[in-house]
Amino acid sequence: MAGYNTIRGLRVKYLSADPAGAENGQVWYNSTTGKLRVDGIGIIAAWASGPAINTGRRGFNQSGVGTATAGLILGGSTDTTTVNKTEEYDGSSWTETGAYPAPVQNTQAAGIQTAAYAFGGYGPAISAAGNTYNGSTWTSGTALPAATWLGVGGGTAPTAIIAGGSTGGSPEPSINTTLEYSTGSWTAGGTLGTARRYLGGFGTQTSMAVYGGLSAGPAPASTKYSLTEEYNGSSWVAGGAFSDTVWLAGSPASTGSSAGMAINGRVGPAVAATTAVYDGTSWAADVSTATARDEMGCIGTSTTAIRAGGNPGTGVVTTTEEYSAAYLQTESITTS
């Protein structure tokens, strides 16, 4: 059998510690641990069961903020009741904290666990209310210029952004407006190329992406979209199209539109278990969740995310799943 130096043209290095910046496929012997090591072993993306939330609900797919170890979800509907519950996640369990000022679902949220914003929503009517969270309690903040729900929120304190959604009515309209929040006031931003509600999205006030959604009209009969748009802080431009029409999907927070994720939702007419990741140019299918859902809460990023609760098509659930993206790592080699 050919030796490593024949295959690679190199001898196996004899080192006292793993080298920094090893190349994929590089092999060495660690004399301290007494192990033969190799860099660039691929770990595939995966979803795993996580701890249950305290209250099963749906209608909060744009109402999660923060990371997979310091996140927050708020509001939603148990199918019979709109709730004002807030739950925080610390990486191992969910804890109920300060109640939202009013029961609300489909609100638009932004920020982090200790500095969150929530605007608009429905309960029992479409609201323009704005509220801020300090890590334990909600207080009244600057209201939206008009009552809005079913849009996408993004950003981190002291700025935020809301795109799309609906101002309510019959038949339900979809809007193409963008609102930017800073230092306690709202200003108009660039106009979306396509008006839509029930859309997904992620990012910040200066780097955001939105995707999917529905046109105006009754939800089952509305036009369903696959298109993506990206925002640079002043205007929207076309991004890579989603692989199918999608609405009511969840997206964890992101540092910008260059890295985002779409989780489940309704792909075409049916509730889906699919997930996809966005690299700032195009979408790519990723590993599916164990069960299909829509309207669930999402926290984290496109590399470490959690989806919580939601509607599998038969009512609300409390179960969660945790996502870890594919990556490369160094492993020891067993030779016998």
N, C-alpha and C positions, 0 to 999 in steps of 0.2 A: 504494500500500500504506500502511495506517495506520502511523504512527510509534509508538514505545514510549510517548511522553507521551500519545498519544490512547488507546491500549489501557489503560494503567495510570493515566493522569491525572498522570503524573510525568515529569520529564526525567531522562535518564541522568546520574548524578552523575559528576563528574570528580575522582578521588581519587588520592592518592599511594601509598596502601596499601589492601589489602582491608579492609573494615570489620569490626569485631567484632560478633557477634550479628546477622548479616545475615538477612533473612527469606527464606523459600522463594519463589523467583521474582524476587527483587530483582536488578537489573542495574546495573552501574557500569563506568566505564572506569578502569583502573589506569594512571596516567601513568608510573609507574616501570618497569613491565614492557611498557607499550605494548599491553595486551590488554584486550578487552572481556570482562567476567566476569559470571557468573550463579551464584546460590546455589540449592541445593535439587535438584541433579541426582541422581536415584535410582540407586544401585548395588544390583543384585539379590544375594540370598544365593547362595552357591556352595560346592561341594566341589571340591577340587583334589588331585591325587596328591601324597603326601608321601614322605619317606625311610622305607625299610623298617626294621622292628625286627630284632634279631639272631636271635631264636628265635621261629619261628611257633608259635602256641598259641591255645587257647580256654580257657573256664572262668575268666576273670578280668574279667568285666564290672562287678564292684563292687570292683576291686582297683587302680584308678588314682586318683592324687591330683595336685594341683598345677595349674599353668597351662599354656597352649599353648607357652610358652617356658621353663618350668621345671617339668616334670612327671615323674612316676614311675609305672611299672607293675611288678607283682610276681606271681610264681607263675604258675599255669595248667597246662594239659595239652597235650602235643604230640599227643594221641590215643593214644599208646602209653606215655607217661611223664609223671608229674606232676613239675614242675620247681620249683627254689628260686631261679630267676634274678630279679634286679632290673635294670631298665633305666631310665636317666634320659634325658630329652629336653631339649635346650637351645634348641630353636627351629629347629635345622637338622639334627641327627643324634642317633641313639640310642647310648648307651654303657652297657655292662654294668658294674655297680658291686657293692657288697657283697652277697653271697648271703644270702637269707633263711635263718633257722636250720634250716628243714626244708622239703622239697618240699610244696607246698600249692596247692590250687585252690579257687575260690569262697570266698575269704576276704573279710572286710568291712574296708575301709580308710578312713582319714580323714586330714586334715592337708594339709601342703604338702611340696614336695620335700625340704626340709631339716629337717622336723619331722613325720614321718609315723607313724601308728599302723596296725597290722593285727591283726585279732582273728579267732580261729576258723578255719574252713575245713576242707578234707578232704585227707588225705594221710598215711598210707594209711587212716586212720580219721578220723571227725569230731573236731575239736580244740577245746579251750577256750583255747589258748595266746594270749597277748598279747605283741606285740613292738613296739619303737619304733625309728625310723630317724633318724639325725642328719645325713643328707646324704652319708654314706659307708658306715656300718655299721649293722647291726641288733643290738639287744640285747634280752634278755628283759625283759618288763614284766608288768603286772598281768593275770592270766588272767581270762577270763569266768567268771561264776558256773556256767555249764554249757556243754558243747561245742555249738557252733552253726555253721551254714554257710548259704549261699544267702540271707542277709539283705542289708540295705542299711546302709552306714556313712556317716557325715557328721561335720562339725565341723572345727575347727582347734585346734591346741595352745593351751592345755592341756586342752581339753574335746573330747569325742567322743560320738557317739550311734550305736546300732545298733537297727534296727527289723525285725521279721519274721524270716523264715528258717525253718530246720528244725533240730531236735535229733537227727534221724536215726531210723531204725526201718523196719519193714516192716508195712504200707505206709507210705511216707514221710509224716510229719506236717507240717503247716504251723503256725507259731506266731504269736501276736498280741502278743508281748511287746516292750517298748521298754526298752533299757538305756542309762543315761547315765553317762559317765565323766568324772571330775574329780579332780585331785590324787592319782592313783594308786588310786582306788577306784571301784566300780560301784554304782549305785543304780537301783532300778526307776523307770521313767517311766510315762507314760500308756499305756493299752492300745489297740492298733489296733482299729478297728471291725471289720475283717475279717482273720482269720488268713491269711497267704499266704507263699509262698516264690518264688524266681526273680523277685521284684519288682524294679522300678527305683526310683531315688530320688536326691535331691540336697538339699543345704542344710546347716544347722548345728544345734547342739543346741537352739536356741531358735526356729528357723525352718526347718522341713524339709517336704518333700513326698515321698510315695511313690505309685507307680501300678502298675497291672497285677499280674501274678503268677498263681500257681496255688494252688488249694486242696490239701488233703491227698490222698494217694493216688498211684498210678502217674502219672508226668508226662503221657503222651499222653492219658490218660482223665480227668485232673483238671479241675475247673471252672476256666476261664480268665476273668480279670477285666479290666475296663476302668476300674474306679473309681480315683479319686485321693483321698488323704487328706492333710491338712496338720496340722503339729504346731507349737504355739506355745510349747513349753517345758514344758508340763504336760499337755495333752490334745490328742487328734486330732479333727478335724472334717472333714466331707465337702468335697472340692474339685470342680473341673470334671472330668467323666468324659473319659477318653481316647476317641478316635474309634472304636476297635475293641479287642478283647481283645489283650493284648500280654504277652509274657514273654521273659526272657533279653535284654532290651534294655539298651543302655548309656547312661549319663548322665554327662557331665562334672561337675566340682565346681561349686558355686554359692555365692554369699554368702547365699542364703536361698530360700525357696520362691516368692518373687515372680518369679523368673526361672530357668527350667530348661529342659532339653532331653531328649528321648528319641530315641535313635538305633537304627534297625533293630530287631533281635530277631525273635521269631516273632509275627507278627500273624495271629491265628487259628492255623491249623496250620502255615503256611509261613514260611520265612525271608524277611524283607522288606528292601527298600532304603529304606523310608520314614523320614522324620524329622519331628518335631513339636516346637514350642516352647510353653512354658507361661508365662503372664504373671501367675500368682497367682490367676487366676479361671478361665481356660479354655485349652484346647489349640488350636493352629492348625497345620495341615499346612505343612511347609516343603519346601525343595528336597531331592530324594532323592539318596542316595549313588550312586556309579557301579555298585556291586555290592551285593547283599544279603548280610548276615551276622548272626550272633548270637554271644553270648559274647565279644565283643571288649573290649579295654581302652579306656577313654576318659579324657582329661584336658582341662582348660580350663574354659570357661564356656559359657553359651548364646549368646555372641556370637563367640567364637573357640575352636574345639574341634578335637580330633584323635581319630579312632578308629583303633585299632591291632590288627592281627592278627584273630583270630576265626575263625569257622567259616562258610564260604559254603554249607554243605550237602554239601560233597565233601571235607572235610578241612581242616586248619589252613593259614593263610597268614601271610606276614610283611608284606604290604603295608599301607599306611596312607593315610588321606585327611584333609585339613585343611579345616575349615569356617570361613567368614567370613559373618557376618550381613549382611542388607541395611542400607544406610545412605544418608544424603544427603551430598553434598559440593559444593564450589564448583569450577566448570570455566570454562575460557576458551571464548569463542564465536568460531568462524570465520565471517567474513562474505563470503568470496569463494571 
